Amino acid sequence: MSQAEVIAADDIEDIIPAPTFWQDASRSLIRRKPALLGFIIVVVVIGCAVFAPLLAPYDPLAQDPIRYLKPPGWSSGEGMTPHWMGTDFVGRDILSRVIYGTRVSLAVGFAAVALSGLIGLTVALLAGYYGGWVDAVLSRIVDTFLAFPLILLALSIVAMLGPSLWNVILAISLRTWIVYARVVRGAVLSVKEEEFIEAARASGGRAPYILLVHILPNVMAPAVVIATLYVGRMIVIESALSFLGLGVPPPTPTWGGMLAEGRAYIDTAWWLALFPGLAIMWTVLGANLLGDWLRDILDPRLKGTD
Amino acid sequence: MQKYIIHRCLQSIIVLKGVLILVFLILHVTGDPAMMMLPPDADELTYETLRKQLQLDDPFLVQYGRFFMGVMRGDFGNSLLHEVPALTLVLSHMPATLELALGALVVSLFISLPAGVLAAVKRETFYDYSSMGVALLGQSAPRFWLGLMFILFLSVYLDLFPVSGRGTIRHLILPAFATGLYSTARITRMVRSGMLEVLNQDYIRTARSKGVVERGIVLRHALKNASIPVVTLVGMELGILLGGTVVIETVFAWPGVGRLTVQAIHNSDFPVVEAAIFLLAAIFVFVNLVVDLIYAYLDPRISYG
């Protein structure tokens, strides 16, 4: 390579800076259609939760004794009535309740992912870093929780603590943290053998400092991927708890609670059970598509762990 | 191998002991069983009498010791609602749950094995994309909602299957499909990626160059090797399915352990809840133990350390 060519190559590097992680990520998001679809779905659902009062055509709790169990306008041949998804057995607008239902689902989804992440990461860091008997004890605790049927454990905890939003989040998190613990522990085991950890230890770094400053940032990628993949799972679990009558108590609209009400009218009013279920499926699909994409760009080794 | 078996058995026993402690902690420490069992308008005297009757004022360790010794004798106490031994009651509901879980597993294997193999063989064709799309939807839809939709379309509108209950094979089909679809989606994706990995191996090329017909390559050479991770997954799925039938049993009024436990939780029937959770967890631990041993037998590369 002549000197002129070397200079030209240097110039180009000056002119076109290397793409940052976010530029890379946004390009791959636009190229990958399913991920883009997931992203759009998630943005729409978050939008519904934030702007629910503006988007919902009715008060989700307002009852209308005259217009109860009205089918969706478009299906009854009456043209577009104001109730696009029909009304329930006390005349509440299903569409408004589905829109408001995003709030509970997303609140539980995000909060449960955060809380279980906090517990799981703590256990993984301690078990992976200290090894020995600490690891053995914590691993058996993880195995113990793994053996519990998720729904029954969550139901029992909510039954004992009483149904409320926070108790539902706590009950779900108390079983799902093990996923983080299992996956991140492996990552901690490999990171702690790296030379920079040895260097940190040699220069007098204490365990909490090494764990939080050196190891934690290096094992965040798998944790973020699990968090995204599990938001959808959390939403499904919350809806199952509400369906079984031990979720967030009425009158707060929840998708699972609406499905439970719809079950009683399945042979006469199909719209009660159809739309909340579609909302769950749609939201979980969006979270899953986005999670698959994040996994591929952040940590492809995690394939198959969900 | 013998050392490995003993090691895994010991681990399983420790886990089961952990399960017992946890069941006890949840039901005795997070709340007050006496308060839960009484109606809201019960007076102080009734409350104190019940606490004494249930020996709830004893020190925690004494209560746990009594609970543990009872469980060792297979005694979880009597069901407060049905007034029969809780374990007997749970065991009498177990065949229905096993039937549903096994039915769901058969359904998922019946669909996912051919679907996964075909998706891998016909990679990046319409078939591959559509089966993966359906698998993704199957993983996103809540099982109990699928159950409700099956009831709506196949029972209410088309009148092909009974709405609820247990008895004939027609009763089993809808709940088994609703329970099994999530596993179907997972296993299909797993079979596909396993097959894709194996189909690129040298020995497949060798088999092809020796003139083995494609069908033989796929079924005898590729599927056999791709099935090792699937065996683990299938085992784990059975464990998950046993605990995962809870909501489906409620949807279809299926008389299994899941529905019994949900009712027991609503009625504060603690002995039944404890017995059911322990039994389901024990089956999960046992199935996992068996799967690990089969896995070690199938794949000699696994160390028995």
Interface residues (C-beta under 8 A of the other chain):
Chain A: R140 I141 D143 T144 F145 L146 A147 F148 P149 L150 I151 L152 L153 L155 S156 I157 A159 M160 L161 G232 V236 S239 A240 F243 L244 G245 L246 L259 G262 R263 I266 D267 W270 A273 L274 P276 G277 I280 M281 W282 V284 L285 N288 L289 K303 G304
Chain B: Q11 I14 V15 L16 G18 V19 L22 I26 L27 T30 G31 M36 L136 L137 Q139 S140 A141 P142 F144 W145 L148 M149 I151 L152 V156 M190 S193 P229 L242 G243 G244 V246 V247 T250 V251 G258 T261 V262 I265 H266 S268 V273 A276 I277 L280 A281 A282 F284 V285
